Amino acid sequence: MALFEPIFEKLNEHRVRYVVVGGVAVVLHGHVRATGDLDLVVDLAPDEAHKAIDALVELGLRPSVPVDAADFAGREVRRGWIEDKVMQVFSMQDPADPLRRVELIVEGVGFEG
């Protein structure tokens, strides 16, 4: 998990509301599983989503598709990606280390309450 610890630290530093899902979540629960990326559900409220993107960009991660990373925070932009591109995750990776990859779920549960 050393590969992902700086990501967790930066997200926490930015006070991002997030939940680890997917293969890394399985590993964090003590089970052996090979995984190549970090899947996250983040709070998709625009200000909260911006904090998540800012944290990841500070770490050097860039979108895997040719878009501005900040666009992820826009609800209507995400809605267009979902409807027009059938996007389920917004992938970001470190150009200097392709093994460091984060996938943000573009639709998710709310963090209200």
C-alpha positions in Angstrom: 0.0 0.0 0.0 3.1 2.2 0.1 2.3 3.3 -3.5 -1.0 4.8 -2.4 -0.1 6.2 1.1 0.9 9.6 -0.3 -2.4 9.8 -2.1 -4.3 9.1 1.2 -2.1 11.6 3.0 -2.8 14.4 0.4 -6.5 13.7 0.3 -6.6 13.9 4.1 -4.6 17.1 4.1 -7.2 18.6 1.8 -10.0 17.3 4.0 -11.5 15.4 1.0 -14.5 13.2 1.8 -13.7 9.9 0.2 -14.2 6.1 0.4 -11.8 3.5 -0.9 -13.6 0.9 -3.0 -12.5 -1.9 -5.3 -9.3 -4.0 -5.0 -7.5 -1.7 -2.6 -10.4 -1.8 -0.3 -10.3 -5.6 -0.3 -6.5 -5.4 0.5 -7.1 -2.9 3.3 -9.5 -5.4 4.8 -6.7 -8.0 5.0 -7.3 -10.1 1.9 -4.8 -10.8 -0.8 -5.7 -9.4 -4.2 -3.7 -8.0 -7.0 -4.8 -4.6 -8.1 -3.3 -1.9 -10.3 -5.2 1.2 -9.4 -6.9 3.0 -6.5 -10.7 3.3 -6.9 -12.3 6.1 -4.9 -15.8 7.4 -4.4 -15.5 11.1 -3.5 -18.1 13.6 -2.4 -19.4 14.9 -5.7 -20.6 18.3 -4.5 -18.7 20.8 -6.7 -16.6 22.3 -3.9 -15.8 18.9 -2.5 -15.0 17.4 -5.8 -12.7 20.3 -6.5 -10.7 19.5 -3.3 -10.2 16.0 -4.5 -9.0 17.0 -7.9 -6.7 19.7 -6.4 -5.1 17.1 -4.1 -4.5 14.6 -6.9 -3.1 17.3 -9.3 -0.8 18.5 -6.5 0.6 14.9 -6.5 1.3 15.1 -10.2 -1.6 13.0 -11.4 -3.2 14.0 -14.7 -6.4 12.9 -16.5 -5.9 9.9 -18.7 -8.1 11.6 -21.3 -7.5 15.0 -22.8 -9.7 17.1 -20.5 -9.0 19.7 -17.8 -8.9 17.9 -14.5 -11.0 20.7 -12.9 -13.9 19.8 -15.2 -14.5 16.7 -13.0 -16.0 19.1 -10.3 -18.8 20.2 -12.7 -22.0 18.3 -12.3 -23.2 19.0 -15.8 -19.8 18.2 -17.3 -19.9 14.8 -15.5 -23.5 14.2 -16.6 -22.4 14.8 -20.2 -19.5 12.3 -19.8 -21.9 9.7 -18.4 -24.5 10.2 -21.0 -22.4 10.9 -24.1 -19.3 8.8 -23.3 -20.8 6.2 -21.0 -18.1 7.1 -18.6 -18.1 5.3 -15.2 -14.8 6.4 -13.8 -12.5 9.4 -14.3 -9.0 8.1 -14.5 -6.0 10.0 -13.4 -2.4 8.8 -13.4 1.1 9.9 -12.7 3.0 10.4 -16.0 6.2 9.7 -14.1 4.9 6.5 -12.6 2.1 4.8 -14.6 1.6 2.4 -11.7 0.2 5.2 -9.7 -3.3 5.4 -11.0 -6.6 6.7 -9.4 -10.1 6.1 -10.7 -12.8 8.4 -9.4 -16.3 7.0 -9.6 -18.3 9.6 -11.6 -21.7 8.8 -10.0 -22.0 7.8 -6.4 -23.5 7.8 -3.1 -24.1 11.0 -1.2 -22.1 12.2 1.7 -24.9 14.1 3.4 -25.5 13.7 7.0 
